């Protein structure tokens, strides 16, 4: 395996672990406001939905990364769907 692939996988695993812990804390805080008999069910449903949504988003990212045909050309530079989505994401984060 290429070292870049290994680093990418390790980075993804680390980010997933951090986001998973964040989900547990957030869902636990929200569930604690419910009556005691509903808290366990709310935590379970919340964590299942968080996991399903994370898997769906990873699937969408996989599809986005396969967009390699230029959709837009500006100043003799072709931009693929992947490039446009990454640029939009960076601009959103900067905002």
C-alpha positions in Angstrom: 0.0 0.0 0.0 1.0 3.5 -0.7 1.9 5.6 2.4 -0.5 8.4 1.3 -3.4 5.9 1.4 -2.4 4.7 4.8 -2.2 8.2 6.2 -5.6 9.0 4.6 -7.2 6.0 6.2 -5.7 6.7 9.6 -6.9 10.4 9.4 -10.4 9.2 8.5 -10.5 6.7 11.4 -9.3 9.4 13.8 -11.9 11.9 12.6 -14.7 9.3 12.8 -13.7 8.5 16.4 -13.7 12.2 17.4 -17.1 12.7 15.7 -18.5 9.6 17.3 -17.5 10.8 20.8 -19.1 14.2 20.0 -22.3 12.5 18.9 -22.4 10.4 22.1 -22.0 13.5 24.3 -24.5 15.6 22.4 -27.2 12.9 22.3 -26.7 12.1 26.0 -27.2 15.8 26.9 -30.4 16.0 24.9 -31.7 12.7 26.1 -31.1 13.7 29.7 -33.9 16.2 29.4 -36.4 13.5 28.6 -38.3 11.5 31.3 -36.1 8.6 32.7 -38.1 5.9 30.9 -37.5 7.5 27.5 -33.8 8.3 27.8 -32.4 4.9 26.9 -34.6 4.6 23.8 -33.7 8.2 22.7 -30.0 7.5 23.1 -30.2 4.3 21.1 -32.3 5.8 18.3 -30.1 8.9 18.2 -26.8 6.9 17.9 -28.3 4.6 15.2 -29.5 7.6 13.2 -26.1 9.3 13.6 -24.3 6.2 12.4 -26.6 5.8 9.4 -26.2 9.4 8.5 -22.4 9.2 8.7 -22.4 6.2 6.5 -24.7 7.9 4.0 -22.4 11.0 3.9 -19.3 8.9 3.4 -21.1 7.2 0.4 -22.0 10.6 -1.0 -18.3 11.7 -0.6 -17.2 8.6 -2.5 -19.5 9.6 -5.4 -18.3 13.2 -5.3 -14.7 12.1 -5.5 -15.4 10.2 -8.7 -16.6 13.4 -10.5 -13.5 13.9 -12.7 -14.9 15.4 -15.9 -14.5 19.1 -16.3 -17.9 20.9 -15.9 -16.6 24.5 -16.0 -13.6 26.2 -17.6 -12.3 29.5 -16.4 -9.1 31.0 -17.7 -8.1 27.8 -19.4 -8.5 25.9 -16.1 -11.1 23.1 -16.1 -13.0 22.5 -12.9 -14.6 19.2 -12.1 -17.6 18.6 -10.0 -15.3 17.5 -7.2 -13.3 20.7 -7.5 -16.5 22.9 -7.4 -17.8 21.1 -4.3 -14.4 21.3 -2.5 -14.2 25.1 -3.3 -17.8 25.6 -2.1 -16.9 23.7 1.1 -13.8 25.8 1.7 -15.7 29.0 1.1 -18.4 27.9 3.6 -15.8 27.1 6.2 -14.1 30.5 5.7 -17.4 32.2 6.0 
